[in-house]
Amino acid sequence: VERGAIEPTMRKALRTAAADRPGAVHLSVGADVLKADAQGAAVRLPADSVTPTEAAAGTAAVVRAPGTTTSPLDVIRAAKRPVILAGISAVRANATPALTRLAEVIGAPVIVGGMAKGVISEEHPYFGGVIEMASGTVIWDMLRGADVVITAGFDAIELSKSWTLSAKVIHVDSFANTDQIIPSDHEVIGHIPSILNWFAEEFKGNPRWSEADVAAHRKALRDEYYSGRVSHAMNP
């Protein structure tokens, strides 16, 4: 922070903090500046929220790992056991209808992060549970059995374990996968609902998981959850 540039510095800090992904911004202020009078100190506030415009998925940026010749659509079409991992960015993008549609069209269970609960109805036949919550071993077993994982706005901050899965990963978000905590073979960057709708429209074939398959998974979740229950006593 410099005394002659308070307004642009604060505008940038506020805009960065509110951008996708929202987060903290660190401002470094020298001891000499702290005691100085600011010049032109009035701060014109930036827009405090982002409402992405519904855009054609063709405007999305598609990034492939070196040596990869297939497109994300090719990977989804070839998948036998796809799983969608949805996170907080999907919530911010109002991706519920597109996410639900994609799950139904390709037949993929949707596992959500703790910060994304409700992004798909927990009564929906393709709801697969919440990662890093109760009965987590059952959730990870499903992910380990997947051959493709579509991370729809999923933030790796919602993981408490290292990502060791061998499945191909398609990163879908409004920003690039710069962290690489979850290594991705393909990145599709843009308006999340548009991208998910694009995947659904271009998919060919029958749903990969049946509703009965996902129901069996949810039964395993419930059985694991209640396996240690003690009658007539306080339970977790």
Phi, psi and chi 1 to 4 in degrees:
 res  aa     phi    psi   chi1   chi2   chi3   chi4
   1 VAL       -  128.3  175.2      -      -      -
   2 GLU  -118.2  145.2  -62.3  178.4    3.2      -
   3 ARG   -61.6  -26.5   61.0 -171.1  -62.7 -106.0
   4 GLY   -92.7    2.5      -      -      -      -
   5 ALA  -136.6   37.6      -      -      -      -
   6 ILE   -63.3  -46.0  -60.2  -62.6      -      -
   7 GLU   -63.0  -53.4 -160.7  -89.5  -14.5      -
   8 PRO   -66.1  -34.0   20.3  -31.6      -      -
   9 THR   -65.8  -44.7  -59.1      -      -      -
  10 MET   -70.4  -36.8  -68.8  -53.5  -58.9      -
  11 ARG   -60.7  -44.7  -83.6 -179.9   60.0   84.3
  12 LYS   -64.3  -42.3 -179.4  178.5  179.3 -178.9
  13 ALA   -63.3  -45.3      -      -      -      -
  14 LEU   -67.0  -40.1  -68.5  166.7      -      -
  15 ARG   -68.6  -38.9 -173.4   65.5 -170.7   84.0
  16 THR   -65.4  -41.0  -57.8      -      -      -
  17 ALA   -64.4  -32.3      -      -      -      -
  18 ALA   -94.5   -5.8      -      -      -      -
  19 ALA   -73.7  169.7      -      -      -      -
  20 ASP   -83.6  118.9 -148.0    8.6      -      -
  21 ARG   -80.2  133.7  -83.9  171.2  -51.0 -164.4
  22 PRO   -66.9  149.6  -17.4   30.1      -      -
  23 GLY   179.6 -177.8      -      -      -      -
  24 ALA   -74.2  150.3      -      -      -      -
  25 VAL  -126.1  131.2  171.9      -      -      -
  26 HIS   -94.3  128.2  176.0   83.1      -      -
  27 LEU  -109.3  125.5  -67.7  169.9      -      -
  28 SER  -101.1  122.9  178.4      -      -      -
  29 VAL  -125.4  121.6 -173.0      -      -      -
  30 GLY   -69.1  155.7      -      -      -      -
  31 ALA   -61.6  -34.4      -      -      -      -
  32 ASP   -70.5  -31.9   56.1  -29.9      -      -
  33 VAL   -73.6  -34.0  175.3      -      -      -
  34 LEU   -57.6  -33.8  -79.4  173.1      -      -
  35 LYS   -96.8   -3.0  -64.7 -179.0  179.5  179.9
  36 ALA   -86.8  158.4      -      -      -      -
  37 ASP   -80.3  131.9  -69.6  -27.2      -      -
  38 ALA   -73.4  144.4      -      -      -      -
  39 GLN  -101.5  129.1  -61.9  173.1   -3.5      -
  40 GLY    56.5   53.3      -      -      -      -
  41 ALA   -76.8  -11.0      -      -      -      -
  42 ALA   -63.8  128.9      -      -      -      -
  43 VAL  -107.1  118.8  176.4      -      -      -
  44 ARG   -84.7  113.9 -174.2  162.2   47.7   92.3
  45 LEU   -68.2  141.3  -64.6  178.3      -      -
  46 PRO   -80.2  173.2   31.4  -34.7      -      -
  47 ALA   -57.9  139.2      -      -      -      -
  48 ASP  -102.6    5.7   61.4   -1.4      -      -
  49 SER  -151.5  158.9   63.9      -      -      -
  50 VAL  -118.0  123.6  179.9      -      -      -
  51 THR  -114.6   97.6  -55.7      -      -      -
  52 PRO   -64.3  139.4   18.3  -25.1      -      -
  53 THR   -78.4  136.2  -58.1      -      -      -
  54 GLU   -62.3  117.5 -177.3   76.8   27.4      -
  55 ALA  -127.5  157.8      -      -      -      -
  56 ALA   -63.1  139.8      -      -      -      -
  57 ALA   -63.7  -19.4      -      -      -      -
  58 GLY   -63.2  -16.9      -      -      -      -
  59 THR   -86.3   -6.0   63.2      -      -      -
  60 ALA   -70.8  147.4      -      -      -      -
  61 ALA   -87.1  126.9      -      -      -      -
  62 VAL  -109.8  121.2  178.5      -      -      -
  63 VAL  -117.4  132.5 -177.6      -      -      -
  64 ARG  -114.6  150.8  -57.6  173.7 -173.9  173.1
  65 ALA   -67.0  151.1      -      -      -      -
  66 PRO   -55.2  135.8  -25.2   34.0      -      -
  67 GLY    85.8   -5.4      -      -      -      -
  68 THR   -89.1  124.4  -58.2      -      -      -
  69 THR  -106.0  -14.9   58.1      -      -      -
  70 THR   -82.4  157.4   55.6      -      -      -
  71 SER   -94.0  163.8   74.4      -      -      -
  72 PRO   -59.6  -31.6   15.4  -27.9      -      -
  73 LEU   -65.8  -39.5  -67.8  172.4      -      -
  74 ASP   -60.0  -42.3  -65.4  -29.7      -      -
  75 VAL   -65.3  -43.5  173.5      -      -      -
  76 ILE   -65.9  -42.1  -65.4  170.4      -      -
  77 ARG   -64.0  -33.6  -71.2  169.4 -175.4  152.8
  78 ALA   -84.5  -10.5      -      -      -      -
  79 ALA   -66.6  142.7      -      -      -      -
  80 LYS  -102.7  -32.2  -57.8  -60.8 -177.3 -174.7
  81 ARG  -136.4   68.5  -83.4  -69.4 -173.4  -99.2
  82 PRO   -75.9  146.5   30.1  -34.4      -      -
  83 VAL  -133.1  139.0  172.9      -      -      -
  84 ILE  -102.4  130.8  -59.1  170.5      -      -
  85 LEU  -114.3  105.9 -173.0   56.7      -      -
  86 ALA  -101.9  142.2      -      -      -      -
  87 GLY  -133.5 -165.3      -      -      -      -
  88 ILE   -64.0  -32.1 -174.1   63.1      -      -
  89 SER   -66.6  -30.3  -72.9      -      -      -
  90 ALA   -67.4  -32.9      -      -      -      -
  91 VAL   -67.0  -47.9  176.9      -      -      -
  92 ARG   -63.2  -29.9  -71.0 -163.2  -61.9  -91.9
  93 ALA   -88.2    3.6      -      -      -      -
  94 ASN    54.4   49.2  -61.2  -45.5      -      -
  95 ALA   -90.1    6.5      -      -      -      -
  96 THR   -53.5  -51.6  -65.3      -      -      -
  97 PRO   -61.0  -44.3  -23.3   34.5      -      -
  98 ALA   -67.5  -39.4      -      -      -      -
  99 LEU   -63.8  -45.1  179.6   66.0      -      -
 100 THR   -64.0  -42.5  -55.6      -      -      -
 101 ARG   -60.8  -46.4  177.7 -169.4  179.9 -164.0
 102 LEU   -62.1  -43.0  179.5   62.9      -      -
 103 ALA   -58.4  -42.2      -      -      -      -
 104 GLU   -71.0  -40.3  -66.6  170.2  -11.8      -
 105 VAL   -70.0  -47.0  168.4      -      -      -
 106 ILE   -91.4  -10.3   70.6  173.6      -      -
 107 GLY    70.5   59.1      -      -      -      -
 108 ALA  -125.6  126.7      -      -      -      -
 109 PRO   -64.3  146.1   19.5  -28.3      -      -
 110 VAL  -109.7  114.3  179.5      -      -      -
 111 ILE   -98.6  134.7  -65.3  171.2      -      -
 112 VAL  -115.4  154.7  -55.0      -      -      -
 113 GLY   -78.7  162.2      -      -      -      -
 114 GLY   -59.7  -30.7      -      -      -      -
 115 MET   -84.0   -2.2  -66.0 -169.9  -71.6      -
 116 ALA  -117.3   15.0      -      -      -      -
 117 LYS   -56.6  130.5  -79.0  173.1   64.0   65.9
 118 GLY    99.6   -9.2      -      -      -      -
 119 VAL   -68.4  -22.3   72.3      -      -      -
 120 ILE  -133.2  141.4 -176.0  171.9      -      -
 121 SER   -58.6  135.5  168.8      -      -      -
 122 GLU   -74.9   -3.8  -62.5 -168.9    5.8      -
 123 GLU   -95.4   -4.0  -58.3  -61.7  -37.0      -
 124 HIS   -73.8  141.3 -167.0  -81.2      -      -
 125 PRO   -58.6  -23.0  -23.2   32.3      -      -
 126 TYR  -101.0   10.7  -81.1  103.9      -      -
 127 PHE   -71.5  126.6  173.9   69.0      -      -
 128 GLY  -108.7    0.8      -      -      -      -
 129 GLY   113.5 -176.6      -      -      -      -
 130 VAL  -117.0  124.1 -173.7      -      -      -
 131 ILE   -72.7  148.9 -163.8  168.4      -      -
 132 GLU    61.9   30.4  -54.6  -66.1   30.1      -
 133 MET  -121.4 -159.2  -66.5  -70.7  179.3      -
 134 ALA   -58.1  148.1      -      -      -      -
 135 SER    59.5   37.9  -51.9      -      -      -
 136 GLY   -62.1  -28.4      -      -      -      -
 137 THR   -63.1  -34.7   54.5      -      -      -
 138 VAL   -68.5  -39.2  178.9      -      -      -
 139 ILE   -63.0  -47.5  -64.0  -73.5      -      -
 140 TRP   -66.7  -31.9  -80.4  100.2      -      -
 141 ASP   -61.4  -40.9  -75.9  -14.2      -      -
 142 MET   -63.9  -43.9  170.8  173.0  -89.1      -
 143 LEU   -64.7  -38.4  -73.3  168.0      -      -
 144 ARG   -66.0  -25.7  -86.0 -171.7  -74.1  -89.9
 145 GLY   -86.2   -4.1      -      -      -      -
 146 ALA   -81.1  146.8      -      -      -      -
 147 ASP  -101.2  -16.5   54.3   -3.9      -      -
 148 VAL  -141.3  133.4  173.0      -      -      -
 149 VAL  -119.5  121.2  176.4      -      -      -
 150 ILE   -97.4  111.7  -58.1  170.1      -      -
 151 THR   -90.7  102.9   57.9      -      -      -
 152 ALA   -94.8   94.1      -      -      -      -
 153 GLY    65.4   27.8      -      -      -      -
 154 PHE   -88.7  128.4 -174.8   80.5      -      -
 155 ASP   -97.6  125.5 -169.1  -25.0      -      -
 156 ALA   -62.4  -12.4      -      -      -      -
 157 ILE   -61.5  -20.2 -164.5   70.3      -      -
 158 GLU   -82.0   -0.3  -60.7 -173.6   64.1      -
 159 LEU   -95.2  142.3  -67.2  177.6      -      -
 160 SER  -111.6   -3.5   60.1      -      -      -
 161 LYS  -121.4  157.9  -60.1  178.4 -178.9   65.8
 162 SER   -69.8  149.2  -62.0      -      -      -
 163 TRP   -85.5  111.4 -173.7  -93.3      -      -
 164 THR  -120.9   13.8   58.3      -      -      -
 165 LEU   -75.9  151.1  -54.1 -174.5      -      -
 166 SER   -95.9   -6.5   58.6      -      -      -
 167 ALA   -62.1  148.9      -      -      -      -
 168 LYS   -65.2  143.1  -69.4 -176.5  173.3   65.6
 169 VAL  -119.2  129.3  173.1      -      -      -
 170 ILE  -109.9  111.4  -60.0  173.9      -      -
 171 HIS   -86.6  116.9  170.2   92.3      -      -
 172 VAL  -117.0  118.3  176.5      -      -      -
 173 ASP  -165.9  175.8 -142.9  -37.6      -      -
 174 SER   -87.3   -2.9   55.1      -      -      -
 175 PHE  -142.1  160.2   48.7   85.8      -      -
 176 ALA   -70.8  158.3      -      -      -      -
 177 ASN   -83.6   69.0 -175.5   14.9      -      -
 178 THR   -74.2  -26.3   52.9      -      -      -
 179 ASP   -71.1  -39.7  -63.8  -30.6      -      -
 180 GLN    57.6   26.5  -71.1  -66.7  -45.0      -
 181 ILE   -66.4  -37.0  -65.0  171.4      -      -
 182 ILE  -107.1  101.2  -58.7  176.9      -      -
 183 PRO   -62.0  134.4  -18.4   31.1      -      -
 184 SER  -118.9  138.0   50.6      -      -      -
 185 ASP   -80.6  -33.2  -58.6  -88.1      -      -
 186 HIS  -133.2  145.4  -67.6   82.1      -      -
 187 GLU  -125.3  131.3  -60.9  179.5   24.7      -
 188 VAL  -122.3  108.9 -170.2      -      -      -
 189 ILE  -108.5  127.4  -47.9  -56.0      -      -
 190 GLY   160.2 -151.2      -      -      -      -
 191 HIS   -75.1  114.2 -176.6 -125.7      -      -
 192 ILE   -57.7  -49.1  -64.7  172.1      -      -
 193 PRO   -58.9  -39.1  -24.3   34.8      -      -
 194 SER   -63.0  -41.7  -65.0      -      -      -
 195 ILE   -65.9  -44.4  -65.3  167.6      -      -
 196 LEU   -64.2  -39.6  -60.6 -179.3      -      -
 197 ASN   -65.0  -38.2  -80.3  -36.7      -      -
 198 TRP   -59.9  -46.8  177.6   46.7      -      -
 199 PHE   -57.3  -45.1  -72.5  170.7      -      -
 200 ALA   -64.8  -41.7      -      -      -      -
 201 GLU   -67.2  -32.8  -71.5  162.9    5.5      -
 202 GLU   -93.1   -3.2  -63.6  -65.7  -31.6      -
 203 PHE   -72.6  139.9 -179.7   74.3      -      -
 204 LYS  -123.6  136.2  -57.4  -67.9 -171.9  -64.9
 205 GLY   118.2 -175.6      -      -      -      -
 206 ASN   -93.5  157.6  -62.2  -42.7      -      -
 207 PRO   -55.1  137.5  -24.7   34.0      -      -
 208 ARG   -77.6  -47.7  -58.1  -45.8 -167.1 -149.3
 209 TRP   -97.3  139.2  -64.9   72.9      -      -
 210 SER   -86.2  162.7   69.0      -      -      -
 211 GLU   -61.7  -32.2  -67.4 -175.7    5.9      -
 212 ALA   -66.0  -37.4      -      -      -      -
 213 ASP   -59.9  -46.1  -68.1  -25.7      -      -
 214 VAL   -70.9  -34.7 -174.5      -      -      -
 215 ALA   -62.0  -39.2      -      -      -      -
 216 ALA   -64.7  -38.2      -      -      -      -
 217 HIS   -63.4  -44.6  160.4   74.8      -      -
 218 ARG   -65.8  -33.5  -75.8 -160.2  -54.7  -85.2
 219 LYS   -64.0  -41.1 -178.8 -179.8 -176.2  -58.1
 220 ALA   -62.6  -37.5      -      -      -      -
 221 LEU   -60.7  -48.0  -90.1  176.8      -      -
 222 ARG   -64.5  -43.0  -74.5 -168.1  -62.5  -87.8
 223 ASP   -61.5  -41.1  -69.4  -12.8      -      -
 224 GLU   -65.7  -40.9  172.4   73.9   14.0      -
 225 TYR   -62.6  -42.6 -177.6   78.6      -      -
 226 TYR   -93.7    4.9  -72.5  112.0      -      -
 227 SER   -63.7  -30.0   61.3      -      -      -
 228 GLY  -101.5   13.0      -      -      -      -
 229 ARG   -65.9  136.7  179.7  175.9  173.3   78.9
 230 VAL  -112.4  125.1  178.6      -      -      -
 231 SER   -68.6  146.8  -61.2      -      -      -
 232 HIS    59.6   33.7  -51.3  -63.0      -      -
 233 ALA  -146.0  161.7      -      -      -      -
 234 MET   -70.4  125.8  179.8   71.4   74.8      -
 235 ASN  -117.4  156.8  -74.4  -94.1      -      -
 236 PRO   -59.4      -  -21.7   31.5      -      -
